[in-house]
């Protein structure tokens, strides 16, 4: 029981932290700052560092999805090199991710409807679900906990010295 609680707590905290950071970026980019601009060009977005763009391309709409896919792809080697065994246990994965995803989706929908934050349509596909939720946000609440679980299990295996990579090095 302690291991499940610790694992779920870690996933919940990681999901909350990542959600806060992503939403901070999206909301900050949706506001137009008071910066001198050429009157013929409309300022599209600015980041917290003051990097501004004026014309967004078609690839901008894929940024959120691309970020989630990149997170999954970059943590996938943890499954094989460090023996995370997250993808190999689909029932356990669903039992760990689903409750967290449902809780945070409800919370996110509530906060979005209250106006606490929103989603810049420039960086989303434009598919809005009931409650004002964008499709990318659902992908977020699935991808980030999976990446967190992969990282957590890989670290546990590294500390225990049982990763396939460690076993391979010892055998040489």
Secondary structure by P-SEA (a helix, b strand, c coil): caaaaaaaaaaaaaaaaaaaaaaaaaaaaacccccccccccccccccccccccccccccccaaaaaaaaaaaaaaccccccccccccccaaaaaaacaaaaaaaaaaaaaaaaaccccccccccccccccccccaaaaaaaaaaaaaaaaaaaaaaaaaacccaaaaaaaac
